[in-house]
Amino acid sequence: MFGYIRPYNLELKLRELNEFRAFYCGICTSLHTKRYITKFLLMYDSVFYAILLTALSGKKLSYKKRFCSLTLKRVVYFQSDEIDEAARDFILLLKYKLLDDFNDERGIFSYLTYFLARFLGSSDNSEVFESLEDELKRLLSEFSEMEKQKVPSVEKLGKKFGEIVALFFKGIKGASDEQLRLLSDFSIKLGEYVYVLDTFDDLERDIRKGRYNPLIYEYGYSPDKSIDEFISYLKPKIRKYVRRLIVDIINLYNQLELKTYKSLLDNVIYFGLEREMERVLSRKRKKSDIGILGI
């Protein structure tokens, strides 16, 4: 359930592309000091989060250089408290995603993800972080219970996942009450967008493996139906639903007080969301987030 919030590189100027890479490498650098192996699992969603936190703070970051063990060359990167926070929260979400994958699969590979999740542990022992983790576990428990009950509504689960995403925007420093409200609504819609696309993306695999997927129950798939026909039937419905979410996301985004790196965020919101929706609906394979030259 990661990797759907990404830029559209053909619309990025060279300066913007370099800035995006510096944010990406900045999170990778921060992860290197926390849990080295997590840098191999880095996703674009966390990069967007880091840019958004930075844009809200008004900071303009300076390029730094280091040798990258993944690309085997020197790279430029950004370093800031906002990037470290995005890396920390990424580790937290990754930990519970891996545990959820283990509970869903219980196969040989899933045991590897389980031990990796246990290895991740907590990257912060502060009271604020512990409170965040407790709230995250509560929301994930509610989300898991909805899945166990096989709730036949992608919208209900999408909104619950949106609450999980919104959890990470509650403690933005220096934001007014109105901005915090907008950020909450914005992140809930963004989380719902991610969940709907992920659910459609996984639909064929879930049907073949006999796993729960709200679209199966909401739209009445049965084994005597062709999977391709069922997916084709759903496409216009999902497109209409996701486009409505994108409109809501853009309206809320336009009200945020962004002080720096707005052009990067504009690219993701105005171009990236629509492009990613069409990629998912066309059932094209998602490019790996490993190595940002493949944006």
Backbone hydrogen bonds, N-H to C=O, Kabsch-Sander energy under -0.5 kcal/mol:
donor,donor_aa,acceptor,acceptor_aa,energy
6,R,4,Y,-0.9
9,N,7,P,-0.8
11,E,8,Y,-2.0
12,L,9,N,-1.3
17,L,13,K,-2.7
18,N,14,L,-2.3
19,E,15,R,-2.1
20,F,16,E,-2.7
21,R,17,L,-2.4
22,A,18,N,-1.9
23,F,19,E,-2.1
24,Y,20,F,-2.6
25,C,21,R,-3.1
26,G,22,A,-1.5
27,I,23,F,-2.2
28,C,24,Y,-2.2
29,T,25,C,-2.4
30,S,26,G,-2.2
31,L,27,I,-2.8
32,H,28,C,-1.7
33,T,29,T,-1.0
33,T,30,S,-0.6
34,K,31,L,-1.2
35,R,31,L,-1.8
38,T,35,R,-1.5
39,K,36,Y,-1.5
40,F,37,I,-1.5
41,L,38,T,-2.0
42,L,39,K,-0.7
46,S,43,M,-0.7
47,V,43,M,-0.8
48,F,44,Y,-2.3
49,Y,45,D,-2.1
50,A,46,S,-2.1
51,I,47,V,-2.5
52,L,48,F,-2.7
53,L,49,Y,-2.5
54,T,50,A,-2.1
55,A,51,I,-2.8
56,L,52,L,-2.2
57,S,53,L,-1.5
58,G,54,T,-1.5
59,K,54,T,-1.0
61,L,59,K,-0.5
64,K,77,Y,-2.3
66,R,75,V,-1.9
68,C,73,K,-2.7
69,S,67,F,-0.5
72,L,68,C,-1.6
73,K,68,C,-0.7
75,V,66,R,-3.0
77,Y,64,K,-2.4
78,F,22,A,-2.2
84,D,80,S,-2.0
85,E,81,D,-2.3
86,A,82,E,-2.1
87,A,83,I,-2.3
88,R,84,D,-2.5
89,D,85,E,-2.6
90,F,86,A,-2.0
91,I,87,A,-2.1
92,L,88,R,-1.9
93,L,89,D,-2.5
94,L,90,F,-2.9
95,K,91,I,-2.4
96,Y,92,L,-1.6
97,K,93,L,-2.2
98,L,94,L,-2.6
99,L,95,K,-1.8
100,D,96,Y,-1.9
101,D,97,K,-2.6
102,F,98,L,-2.1
103,N,99,L,-2.0
104,D,100,D,-1.9
105,E,101,D,-2.5
106,R,102,F,-1.2
111,Y,107,G,-1.2
111,Y,108,I,-0.7
112,L,108,I,-0.9
112,L,109,F,-0.7
113,T,109,F,-1.6
114,Y,110,S,-2.1
115,F,111,Y,-2.1
116,L,112,L,-2.1
117,A,113,T,-2.6
118,R,114,Y,-2.3
119,F,115,F,-1.9
120,L,116,L,-1.9
121,G,117,A,-1.3
130,E,126,S,-2.5
131,S,127,E,-2.3
132,L,128,V,-2.1
133,E,129,F,-2.8
134,D,130,E,-2.2
135,E,131,S,-2.3
136,L,132,L,-2.4
137,K,133,E,-2.5
138,R,134,D,-1.9
139,L,135,E,-2.3
140,L,136,L,-2.7
141,S,137,K,-1.9
142,E,138,R,-2.0
143,F,139,L,-2.5
144,S,140,L,-2.7
145,E,141,S,-2.1
146,M,142,E,-1.8
147,E,143,F,-1.8
148,K,144,S,-2.4
149,Q,145,E,-2.0
150,K,147,E,-1.2
151,V,146,M,-2.0
153,S,151,V,-1.5
157,L,153,S,-1.6
158,G,154,V,-2.2
159,K,155,E,-2.4
160,K,156,K,-1.7
161,F,157,L,-2.5
162,G,158,G,-2.1
163,E,159,K,-1.7
164,I,160,K,-1.4
165,V,161,F,-2.0
166,A,162,G,-2.6
167,L,163,E,-1.1
168,F,165,V,-1.4
169,F,166,A,-1.8
170,K,167,L,-1.0
172,I,169,F,-0.8
175,A,172,I,-1.0
180,L,176,S,-2.5
181,R,177,D,-2.0
182,L,178,E,-2.3
183,L,179,Q,-2.8
184,S,180,L,-2.1
185,D,181,R,-2.4
186,F,182,L,-3.0
187,S,183,L,-2.7
188,I,184,S,-2.0
189,K,185,D,-2.0
190,L,186,F,-2.2
191,G,187,S,-2.5
192,E,188,I,-2.2
193,Y,189,K,-2.3
194,V,190,L,-2.2
195,Y,191,G,-2.5
196,V,192,E,-2.5
197,L,193,Y,-2.1
198,D,194,V,-2.5
199,T,195,Y,-2.6
200,F,196,V,-2.2
201,D,197,L,-2.9
202,D,198,D,-1.9
203,L,200,F,-1.0
206,D,202,D,-2.8
207,I,203,L,-2.5
208,R,204,E,-2.4
209,K,205,R,-1.9
210,G,206,D,-0.7
210,G,207,I,-0.8
211,R,206,D,-2.5
216,I,213,N,-1.4
217,Y,213,N,-1.1
218,E,214,P,-3.0
219,Y,215,L,-1.9
221,Y,216,I,-2.2
225,K,222,S,-2.5
230,F,226,S,-2.2
231,I,227,I,-2.5
232,S,228,D,-2.4
233,Y,229,E,-2.1
234,L,230,F,-1.6
235,K,231,I,-1.8
237,K,234,L,-0.5
238,I,234,L,-2.7
239,R,235,K,-2.8
240,K,236,P,-2.1
241,Y,237,K,-2.1
242,V,238,I,-3.1
243,R,239,R,-2.5
244,R,240,K,-1.6
245,L,241,Y,-1.8
246,I,242,V,-2.6
247,V,243,R,-2.1
248,D,244,R,-2.0
249,I,245,L,-2.8
250,I,246,I,-2.7
251,N,247,V,-2.3
252,L,248,D,-2.2
253,Y,249,I,-2.8
254,N,250,I,-2.5
255,Q,252,L,-1.3
256,L,253,Y,-1.7
258,L,256,L,-1.3
259,K,55,A,-2.8
259,K,257,E,-0.5
260,T,55,A,-0.5
265,L,261,Y,-1.5
266,D,262,K,-3.1
267,N,263,S,-1.8
268,V,264,L,-1.5
269,I,265,L,-2.6
270,Y,266,D,-3.3
271,F,266,D,-0.5
271,F,267,N,-1.7
272,G,267,N,-2.5
273,L,268,V,-1.9
275,R,271,F,-2.3
276,E,272,G,-2.6
277,M,273,L,-2.0
278,E,274,E,-2.2
279,R,275,R,-2.1
280,V,276,E,-2.3
281,L,277,M,-2.6
282,S,278,E,-1.9
283,R,280,V,-1.3
284,K,279,R,-2.1
291,G,289,D,-0.6
294,G,291,G,-1.7
295,I,292,I,-1.1
